[in-house]
Amino acid sequence: MENLVIAKAQINLLVGDIPGNTEKVIEVAREALQAHAADAIVFPELTLTGYPPEDLLLRPSLQLRIDRALAELKAADLPLAIVLGYPKVVAGRVFNMAGVISHGKLVAEYAKQHLPNYQVFDEVRYFVPGDAPCVFDLQGTPTALTICEDIWHSEPMLQAREAGARLMLNLNASPFHQGKAGEREALLARRAVEGAMPIVYTNLVGGQDELIFDGGSMSVDQQGKLCQRSPLFCETVACSTFVRDGNTLTLAESDLASQPSRLEAVYQALVLGLRDYVNKNGFRGVVLGLSGGIDSALTLAIAVEALGADRVEAVMMPFRYTSDLSKNDAAAQAETLGVRYQSISIEPMYEAFMAALADEFAGRDADTTEENLQARCRGVLLMAISNKKGYLVLTTGNKSELAVGYSTLYGDMAGGFDALKDVPKTLVFELARHCNREREIIPETVITRPPSAELAPDQKDEDSLPPYDVLDEILALYVERDYSADQIIREGFNAEDVRRVVRLVDINEYKRRQSPIGPRITTRGFGRDRRYPITSGWKAGE
């Protein structure tokens, strides 16, 4: 009997940094060789470019840069098989490729066959699909390659089996949404049984704009039993050991990282998304408006977890309608978390704007214009701090507010990143409670009092919206599941509420197009996987 040791390199890459990613591959491969005596190491999908490279794939210099990277990997001449992903241009056509470099040579290549073109994926725009399996010899074991979406379909696994493969290596850049880890494990169990072979699954980890890659690399045996699982949301190299006895290949059990709870998974996804966006884009820190409300309170907690208190600044910007409770809660949370905190009244700015606009507003009653002006005064202050200090402004709007347009362009929407963009209001409350599970990070009164923008006397969010538990259910059906208004009403919701909410979603597309990006945690966020026209005569009733 002899062992075959395969390392899974669950790493965080920078899209477009082909030289840096190449250097990281060599470094991690050497570590796997020294620490684990690995025979092979499997990296994620499109390792060299990072995922998704988007229109970088259309750049004329792409293949030249990839060729240089592959030459560098060959020159490293490491005594193990390096399995990694990269784009390859062949006769003007671009393939999503996996290659095997061993002892200084490229010994095998596989072109991804199933190109996802739904939700956040747009691979048909860039790639041509492959049409054949790839089976290569890995220390005497016939081994097949597949890439990400291929494993969600039966054909590539059956092709590999017919071609004589006894082991499957699957390279992935599979983004996170709630419940995704469990879906993957169930899927791999089915595919392993279909192919009658073990599967080694390596997934990308890290934040890339609005996408979060959660890792969770794993290995399953030919009966579909989970034998190794890497942790979520962190870089790691884990090994799976196969015992070969003649023609029998047995996967030994090893560490099974524990799975976080639903709330902890979402929280860690938001933290990772924020951290990588700030760090990969070179911001010195972040600044946000801390209003004393629950959305900014949760955003502050996420920011401190992601970056540390020394890189986070919170600003209270009170007005005549700001309650003492809001001021006190904001100051208390800032002190608890140890962030830089200051209070800057917007009253003088507001009065200056109103004086300048006096002739324009003459004879007209006060309305939402004055409320929006308050928000825009705050936006000006935060953007000025951002410019002066090199800090990224974090906006604090949640998915429910963005859906119905309860946000102000160039006001509370002014900023570069929104950690809660895909977090419904009801989930905001759950996450706030989750933050406080060990100690009070967010003041209890912030969580328990009725939400209010405090832009008018005694204002409450639910004065003009259905209760958030009802609103979020309607939004989930309309935005994430594509129910029509009539279908939602048949689910038992009040017809007037449904038609009003649906109309608000539809008419506020123009606002969302101008909103900052934020991490995607649901199956359909407001971003790359929901693309509706701004100008439209579509009626959502049926």
C-alpha positions as CSV (number, residue, x, y, z in Angstrom):
1,M,0.0,0.0,0.0
2,E,1.1,3.6,-0.6
3,N,-0.4,7.0,0.1
4,L,-1.4,9.8,-2.3
5,V,-1.5,13.2,-0.6
6,I,-3.5,16.0,-2.2
7,A,-3.5,19.5,-0.8
8,K,-6.4,21.9,-1.3
9,A,-5.2,25.5,-1.5
10,Q,-8.1,27.7,-0.4
11,I,-6.6,31.1,-1.0
12,N,-7.6,34.7,-1.4
13,L,-6.5,36.2,-4.7
14,L,-6.5,39.7,-6.2
15,V,-8.3,39.9,-9.5
16,G,-6.0,41.1,-12.3
17,D,-2.8,40.7,-10.4
18,I,-1.4,37.9,-12.5
19,P,2.2,38.3,-11.3
20,G,1.1,38.5,-7.6
21,N,-1.2,35.5,-7.9
22,T,1.5,33.5,-9.6
23,E,4.0,34.3,-6.8
24,K,1.4,33.2,-4.3
25,V,0.8,29.9,-6.0
26,I,4.5,29.1,-5.9
27,E,4.8,30.1,-2.3
28,V,1.8,28.1,-1.2
29,A,2.9,25.1,-3.3
30,R,6.3,25.1,-1.6
31,E,4.7,25.3,1.8
32,A,2.4,22.3,1.0
33,L,5.4,20.3,-0.2
34,Q,7.4,21.0,2.9
35,A,4.7,20.8,5.5
36,H,2.6,18.0,4.1
37,A,4.8,16.2,1.6
38,A,2.0,16.7,-0.9
39,D,2.0,14.9,-4.2
40,A,-0.4,17.4,-5.7
41,I,-1.9,20.7,-4.8
42,V,-5.3,22.0,-6.2
43,F,-6.0,25.7,-6.5
44,P,-9.3,27.5,-7.3
45,E,-10.8,28.3,-10.6
46,L,-9.0,31.0,-12.7
47,T,-6.3,31.1,-10.1
48,L,-3.9,33.3,-12.2
49,T,-6.5,36.1,-13.0
50,G,-8.7,35.8,-9.9
51,Y,-12.4,35.5,-10.3
52,P,-14.3,37.0,-11.9
53,P,-11.9,38.9,-14.2
54,E,-14.8,40.2,-16.3
55,D,-13.7,42.4,-19.2
56,L,-10.1,41.9,-18.4
57,L,-10.6,38.7,-20.4
58,L,-11.0,40.9,-23.4
59,R,-7.7,42.7,-23.1
60,P,-5.3,42.0,-26.0
61,S,-2.4,41.4,-23.6
62,L,-4.2,38.7,-21.6
63,Q,-2.6,35.7,-23.2
64,L,0.9,37.2,-23.1
65,R,0.5,37.7,-19.3
66,I,-0.8,34.2,-18.8
67,D,2.0,32.7,-20.8
68,R,4.5,34.5,-18.7
69,A,2.9,33.2,-15.5
70,L,2.8,29.6,-16.8
71,A,6.5,29.9,-17.8
72,E,7.3,31.1,-14.2
73,L,5.4,28.2,-12.7
74,K,7.3,25.7,-15.0
75,A,10.6,27.3,-14.1
76,A,9.9,26.8,-10.4
77,D,10.2,23.1,-11.2
78,L,8.5,21.9,-8.0
79,P,8.4,18.1,-7.4
80,L,4.6,18.0,-7.1
81,A,1.6,18.5,-9.4
82,I,0.3,22.0,-9.4
83,V,-3.4,22.0,-10.5
84,L,-4.7,25.5,-11.2
85,G,-7.0,27.6,-13.3
86,Y,-6.4,30.2,-15.9
87,P,-7.9,31.6,-19.1
88,K,-6.4,30.4,-22.4
89,V,-6.8,32.0,-25.9
90,V,-6.8,29.4,-28.7
91,A,-7.3,30.7,-32.2
92,G,-9.1,33.8,-30.9
93,R,-11.4,31.8,-28.6
94,V,-11.0,32.0,-24.8
95,F,-11.4,28.9,-22.7
96,N,-11.8,28.7,-18.9
97,M,-9.0,26.3,-18.4
98,A,-7.5,24.0,-15.7
99,G,-3.9,22.9,-16.1
100,V,-1.5,20.5,-14.4
101,I,2.1,21.5,-14.1
102,S,4.5,18.8,-12.9
103,H,8.3,18.9,-12.8
104,G,8.5,21.9,-15.0
105,K,6.1,20.8,-17.7
106,L,2.4,21.4,-18.5
107,V,1.2,17.8,-18.6
108,A,-2.6,18.2,-18.9
109,E,-5.3,20.8,-19.7
110,Y,-9.0,20.8,-19.4
111,A,-11.5,23.3,-20.8
112,K,-14.6,24.0,-18.7
113,Q,-17.7,22.5,-20.3
114,H,-20.6,24.1,-18.5
115,L,-20.4,27.9,-18.5
116,P,-22.9,29.4,-16.0
117,N,-24.9,32.3,-17.3
118,Y,-27.4,33.1,-14.5
119,Q,-27.5,35.1,-11.3
120,V,-24.1,36.7,-10.9
121,F,-22.4,34.6,-13.6
122,D,-21.8,35.9,-17.1
123,E,-19.3,33.4,-18.5
124,V,-20.9,32.9,-21.9
125,R,-19.9,36.5,-22.6
126,Y,-16.3,35.5,-22.4
127,F,-15.7,31.8,-22.8
128,V,-16.2,29.1,-25.3
129,P,-17.1,25.7,-23.7
130,G,-14.9,22.7,-23.8
131,D,-16.4,19.3,-25.0
132,A,-14.1,16.6,-23.7
133,P,-12.9,15.1,-20.5
134,C,-9.3,15.2,-19.3
135,V,-7.7,12.3,-17.5
136,F,-4.1,12.4,-16.5
137,D,-1.8,10.1,-14.5
138,L,-1.3,11.3,-10.9
139,Q,1.3,9.1,-9.2
140,G,-0.3,6.0,-10.9
141,T,-3.9,7.1,-10.3
142,P,-6.0,8.1,-13.4
143,T,-7.3,11.5,-12.3
144,A,-9.9,13.8,-14.0
145,L,-10.3,17.6,-13.9
146,T,-13.5,19.6,-13.8
147,I,-14.2,23.2,-13.1
148,C,-16.9,24.6,-10.8
149,E,-20.2,24.5,-12.7
150,D,-19.2,21.2,-14.3
151,I,-19.8,19.5,-10.9
152,W,-23.4,20.7,-10.9
153,H,-24.1,18.6,-13.9
154,S,-23.9,14.8,-14.4
155,E,-22.2,14.6,-17.8
156,P,-18.6,15.7,-17.0
157,M,-18.4,13.2,-14.1
158,L,-19.8,10.4,-16.3
159,Q,-17.5,11.3,-19.1
160,A,-14.5,11.1,-16.7
161,R,-15.7,7.7,-15.4
162,E,-16.0,6.4,-19.0
163,A,-12.5,7.7,-19.7
164,G,-11.2,5.6,-16.8
165,A,-10.8,8.1,-14.1
166,R,-10.7,7.0,-10.5
167,L,-10.4,10.4,-8.9
168,M,-11.9,13.8,-9.6
169,L,-10.3,17.2,-8.9
170,N,-12.7,20.1,-9.0
171,L,-11.5,23.7,-9.1
172,N,-14.0,26.3,-7.9
173,A,-14.9,30.0,-7.5
174,S,-18.3,29.4,-5.9
175,P,-19.8,32.5,-4.3
176,F,-21.5,32.6,-1.0
177,H,-25.2,32.9,-0.2
178,Q,-27.1,31.8,2.8
179,G,-27.3,28.0,2.9
180,K,-24.8,27.5,0.0
181,A,-22.3,25.4,2.0
182,G,-24.9,22.7,2.7
183,E,-26.0,22.7,-0.9
184,R,-22.5,22.0,-2.1
185,E,-22.0,19.1,0.3
186,A,-25.2,17.4,-0.8
187,L,-24.2,17.9,-4.4
188,L,-20.8,16.4,-4.1
189,A,-22.2,13.4,-2.3
190,R,-24.5,12.7,-5.3
191,R,-21.8,13.3,-7.9
192,A,-19.3,11.0,-6.1
193,V,-21.8,8.2,-6.1
194,E,-22.7,8.8,-9.8
195,G,-19.0,8.7,-10.8
196,A,-18.0,6.0,-8.3
197,M,-14.9,8.0,-7.4
198,P,-13.8,10.4,-4.7
199,I,-13.9,14.2,-5.3
200,V,-11.4,16.7,-4.1
201,Y,-13.1,20.1,-4.2
202,T,-11.1,23.4,-3.8
203,N,-13.0,26.7,-3.5
204,L,-11.8,30.3,-3.6
205,V,-12.0,32.5,-0.5
206,G,-12.2,36.3,-0.3
207,G,-14.3,39.3,-1.3
208,Q,-14.4,40.6,-4.8
209,D,-16.5,43.7,-5.2
210,E,-20.0,42.5,-4.3
211,L,-19.2,38.8,-4.4
212,I,-18.0,36.8,-1.4
213,F,-16.2,33.5,-1.8
214,D,-16.5,31.5,1.4
215,G,-14.0,28.6,0.9
216,G,-15.3,25.4,2.5
217,S,-13.1,23.2,0.4
218,M,-13.7,19.5,1.0
219,S,-13.1,15.9,0.0
220,V,-15.7,13.1,-0.3
221,D,-15.2,9.5,-1.0
222,Q,-16.8,7.3,-3.7
223,Q,-19.8,6.6,-1.4
224,G,-20.4,10.3,-1.0
225,K,-19.1,10.5,2.6
226,L,-17.6,13.8,3.7
227,C,-14.1,13.0,4.8
228,Q,-12.5,16.4,5.1
229,R,-13.8,20.0,5.3
230,S,-11.9,23.2,5.5
231,P,-13.2,26.2,7.4
232,L,-15.3,29.0,5.9
233,F,-14.1,32.5,5.2
234,C,-10.4,32.0,5.8
235,E,-7.3,31.0,3.8
236,T,-6.1,27.5,4.5
237,V,-4.2,24.6,3.0
238,A,-5.7,21.3,4.0
239,C,-4.6,17.8,2.8
240,S,-6.5,14.7,1.9
241,T,-4.7,11.3,2.1
242,F,-5.7,8.5,-0.2
243,V,-4.5,5.0,0.5
244,R,-3.9,2.9,-2.6
245,D,-4.0,-0.9,-2.4
246,G,-3.8,-2.2,-5.9
247,N,-6.8,-0.8,-7.8
248,T,-8.5,0.3,-4.6
249,L,-8.3,4.0,-3.7
250,T,-9.5,4.8,-0.1
251,L,-9.9,8.3,1.2
252,A,-8.8,8.6,4.8
253,E,-10.9,10.7,7.1
254,S,-9.3,13.9,8.5
255,D,-10.3,17.2,10.0
256,L,-13.9,18.3,9.6
257,A,-14.1,22.0,10.3
258,S,-17.3,23.0,12.2
259,Q,-19.9,24.9,10.3
260,P,-21.0,28.3,11.6
261,S,-24.6,29.0,12.4
262,R,-26.7,30.8,9.8
263,L,-26.2,34.2,11.5
264,E,-22.5,33.7,12.1
265,A,-22.0,32.7,8.4
266,V,-23.8,35.8,7.2
267,Y,-21.9,38.0,9.7
268,Q,-18.5,36.6,8.7
269,A,-19.4,37.0,5.0
270,L,-20.2,40.7,5.6
271,V,-16.9,41.2,7.5
272,L,-14.9,39.5,4.8
273,G,-16.5,41.4,2.0
274,L,-15.9,44.7,3.7
275,R,-12.3,43.9,4.7
276,D,-11.2,42.8,1.3
277,Y,-12.9,45.7,-0.5
278,V,-11.1,48.2,1.8
279,N,-7.8,46.5,1.8
280,K,-7.6,45.4,-1.8
281,N,-8.5,48.9,-3.0
282,G,-5.9,50.6,-0.7
283,F,-8.1,52.7,1.6
284,R,-6.5,53.8,4.8
285,G,-9.7,53.3,6.8
286,V,-13.5,53.9,6.8
287,V,-15.8,56.6,8.0
288,L,-19.6,56.4,8.6
289,G,-22.4,58.3,10.0
290,L,-23.5,56.9,13.3
291,S,-27.0,58.0,13.8
292,G,-28.0,56.0,16.9
293,G,-30.1,53.7,14.7
294,I,-29.7,50.0,14.2
295,D,-28.4,50.0,10.6
296,S,-25.4,52.3,11.4
297,A,-24.8,50.5,14.7
298,L,-24.5,47.1,12.9
299,T,-22.4,48.6,10.2
300,L,-20.0,50.0,12.8
301,A,-19.7,46.6,14.5
302,I,-18.9,44.9,11.1
303,A,-16.3,47.6,10.2
304,V,-14.5,47.2,13.5
305,E,-14.5,43.4,13.2
306,A,-13.1,43.7,9.7
307,L,-10.5,46.4,10.1
308,G,-9.9,47.1,13.8
309,A,-11.0,50.2,15.7
310,D,-8.0,52.2,14.7
311,R,-9.1,52.3,11.1
312,V,-12.7,53.3,11.7
313,E,-14.2,56.7,12.4
314,A,-17.8,57.3,13.4
315,V,-19.5,60.7,13.1
316,M,-22.8,61.7,14.7
317,M,-24.4,64.5,12.7
318,P,-27.4,65.7,14.8
319,F,-30.2,68.0,13.8
320,R,-33.2,69.5,15.7
321,Y,-35.1,66.2,15.3
322,T,-32.3,64.0,16.6
323,S,-33.3,62.6,20.0
324,D,-31.0,62.6,23.0
325,L,-31.4,58.8,23.1
326,S,-29.9,58.6,19.6
327,K,-27.0,60.9,20.6
328,N,-26.3,58.9,23.8
329,D,-26.6,55.5,22.1
330,A,-24.2,56.5,19.3
331,A,-21.6,57.8,21.8
332,A,-21.9,54.8,24.0
333,Q,-21.3,52.3,21.1
334,A,-18.4,54.3,19.8
335,E,-16.8,54.2,23.3
336,T,-17.5,50.5,23.6
337,L,-15.7,49.7,20.3
338,G,-13.0,52.3,20.8
339,V,-13.3,54.1,17.5
340,R,-12.6,57.7,16.8
341,Y,-15.9,59.6,17.3
342,Q,-17.1,63.1,16.9
343,S,-20.4,65.0,16.7
344,I,-20.9,67.7,14.0
345,S,-24.2,69.4,13.9
346,I,-25.7,69.9,10.5
347,E,-27.9,72.8,11.7
348,P,-25.7,75.6,10.4
349,M,-25.3,73.9,7.0
350,Y,-29.0,73.3,6.7
351,E,-29.9,76.9,7.6
352,A,-27.4,78.2,5.0
353,F,-28.9,76.0,2.3
354,M,-32.5,77.1,3.3
355,A,-31.5,80.7,3.2
356,A,-29.9,80.3,-0.3
357,L,-33.1,78.5,-1.5
358,A,-35.6,80.9,0.2
359,D,-36.7,82.4,-3.1
360,E,-37.1,79.0,-4.8
361,F,-39.1,77.6,-1.9
362,A,-41.2,80.7,-1.3
363,G,-45.0,79.9,-1.1
364,R,-44.4,76.2,-1.0
365,D,-45.1,73.9,2.0
366,A,-42.4,71.9,3.7
367,D,-42.2,68.3,2.4
368,T,-39.6,65.6,1.8
369,T,-37.4,68.2,0.2
370,E,-36.4,69.5,3.6
371,E,-35.9,65.9,4.9
372,N,-33.6,65.1,1.9
373,L,-31.6,68.2,2.5
374,Q,-30.7,67.0,6.0
375,A,-29.4,63.7,4.5
376,R,-27.5,65.6,1.9
377,C,-25.8,67.8,4.5
378,R,-24.6,64.7,6.2
379,G,-23.4,63.2,2.9
380,V,-21.3,66.4,2.2
381,L,-19.6,66.1,5.6
382,L,-18.8,62.5,5.3
383,M,-17.4,62.9,1.8
384,A,-15.2,65.8,2.9
385,I,-13.7,63.6,5.7
386,S,-13.2,60.9,3.1
387,N,-11.4,63.1,0.7
388,K,-9.2,64.7,3.4
389,K,-8.2,61.4,5.1
390,G,-8.3,58.8,2.4
391,Y,-11.1,57.0,4.1
392,L,-13.9,55.1,2.4
393,V,-17.4,56.3,3.3
394,L,-19.6,53.4,4.4
395,T,-23.3,53.9,3.7
396,T,-25.7,52.1,6.0
397,G,-28.8,51.4,4.0
398,N,-30.3,47.9,4.2
399,K,-31.9,45.9,1.4
400,S,-35.5,46.7,2.5
401,E,-34.9,50.5,2.3
402,L,-33.1,50.2,-1.0
403,A,-35.8,48.1,-2.4
404,V,-38.6,50.7,-1.8
405,G,-36.4,53.8,-2.3
406,Y,-36.3,54.9,1.4
407,S,-33.0,56.5,0.9
408,T,-31.7,59.8,-0.4
409,L,-29.5,60.2,-3.5
410,Y,-26.4,62.2,-2.7
411,G,-27.4,62.0,1.0
412,D,-27.4,58.7,3.0
413,M,-26.6,56.9,-0.3
414,A,-23.3,58.9,-0.8
415,G,-20.4,56.6,-0.2
416,G,-18.4,53.8,-1.6
417,F,-19.5,50.6,0.1
418,D,-22.7,49.4,1.8
419,A,-22.2,46.4,4.1
420,L,-25.9,45.9,4.5
421,K,-27.0,46.4,0.9
422,D,-28.3,42.8,0.6
423,V,-29.4,42.5,4.3
424,P,-33.2,42.8,4.8
425,K,-34.3,44.8,7.8
426,T,-35.5,41.8,9.7
427,L,-32.1,40.2,9.3
428,V,-30.5,43.4,10.5
429,F,-32.2,42.9,13.8
430,E,-31.2,39.3,14.0
431,L,-27.5,40.2,13.3
432,A,-27.6,42.9,15.9
433,R,-28.7,40.4,18.5
434,H,-26.0,38.1,17.2
435,C,-23.4,40.8,17.8
436,N,-24.5,41.1,21.4
437,R,-24.5,37.4,22.2
438,E,-21.4,37.7,24.4
439,R,-21.4,41.3,25.4
440,E,-23.4,44.4,24.6
441,I,-21.7,45.9,21.5
442,I,-24.9,47.6,20.2
443,P,-26.9,49.3,22.9
444,E,-30.1,47.5,23.7
445,T,-32.3,50.5,23.1
446,V,-31.0,50.7,19.6
447,I,-32.4,47.3,18.9
448,T,-35.7,47.6,20.8
449,R,-37.0,51.0,19.8
450,P,-39.0,51.6,16.6
451,P,-36.8,52.4,13.6
452,S,-36.9,56.1,12.6
453,A,-34.9,58.2,10.2
454,E,-35.5,61.2,12.5
455,L,-36.0,63.6,9.7
456,A,-39.3,64.9,11.0
457,P,-41.0,65.2,14.4
458,D,-42.0,61.8,15.9
459,Q,-41.2,60.0,12.6
460,K,-41.4,56.2,12.4
461,D,-40.5,54.0,9.5
462,E,-43.8,52.1,9.8
463,D,-45.8,55.2,9.4
464,S,-45.5,54.8,5.7
465,L,-44.5,51.2,5.2
466,P,-45.9,47.8,6.3
467,P,-44.3,46.3,9.4
468,Y,-40.8,45.1,8.4
469,D,-41.6,41.4,8.9
470,V,-44.4,41.8,6.4
471,L,-42.5,44.1,4.0
472,D,-39.5,41.7,3.9
473,E,-41.7,38.7,3.0
474,I,-43.2,40.6,0.2
475,L,-39.8,41.8,-1.0
476,A,-38.4,38.3,-0.9
477,L,-41.2,37.0,-3.0
478,Y,-41.0,39.8,-5.6
479,V,-37.2,40.4,-5.8
480,E,-35.7,37.0,-5.1
481,R,-38.4,34.6,-6.3
482,D,-39.9,36.7,-9.1
483,Y,-43.5,36.4,-7.9
484,S,-46.0,38.8,-9.5
485,A,-48.1,41.1,-7.4
486,D,-51.1,38.9,-8.0
487,Q,-49.2,35.8,-6.9
488,I,-48.0,37.5,-3.7
489,I,-51.6,38.6,-2.9
490,R,-52.7,35.0,-3.3
491,E,-50.2,34.1,-0.7
492,G,-52.4,36.0,1.8
493,F,-50.8,39.5,1.9
494,N,-52.9,42.6,1.9
495,A,-53.5,43.7,-1.8
496,E,-53.0,47.4,-1.1
497,D,-49.7,46.8,0.7
498,V,-48.4,44.5,-2.1
499,R,-49.2,46.8,-5.0
500,R,-47.7,49.7,-3.2
501,V,-44.5,47.9,-2.3
502,V,-44.1,46.4,-5.8
503,R,-44.6,49.8,-7.3
504,L,-42.0,51.3,-5.0
505,V,-39.5,48.6,-6.0
506,D,-40.1,49.3,-9.7
507,I,-39.9,53.1,-9.7
508,N,-36.8,53.2,-7.6
509,E,-34.5,51.3,-9.9
510,Y,-32.9,54.6,-10.9
511,K,-31.8,55.1,-7.3
512,R,-30.3,51.6,-6.9
513,R,-28.3,52.1,-10.1
514,Q,-26.5,55.0,-8.3
515,S,-26.1,53.2,-5.0
516,P,-22.7,51.9,-3.8
517,I,-22.0,48.2,-4.1
518,G,-22.2,45.9,-1.1
519,P,-21.7,42.2,-0.3
520,R,-24.2,39.7,-1.8
521,I,-25.6,37.2,0.8
522,T,-28.9,36.2,-0.8
523,T,-29.8,34.4,-4.0
524,R,-30.6,37.7,-5.7
525,G,-29.1,41.0,-4.5
526,F,-29.5,44.4,-6.0
527,G,-26.4,44.3,-8.3
528,R,-25.0,42.1,-11.0
529,D,-27.7,39.4,-10.7
530,R,-30.7,41.7,-10.9
531,R,-30.7,43.8,-14.0
532,Y,-34.0,45.6,-14.7
533,P,-34.5,48.6,-17.0
534,I,-34.9,52.0,-15.5
535,T,-37.2,53.3,-18.2
536,S,-40.0,50.7,-18.5
537,G,-43.7,50.3,-19.1
538,W,-43.8,46.8,-17.5
539,K,-46.7,46.3,-15.1
540,A,-45.9,43.9,-12.3
541,G,-49.5,42.8,-11.5
542,E,-49.6,39.5,-13.4
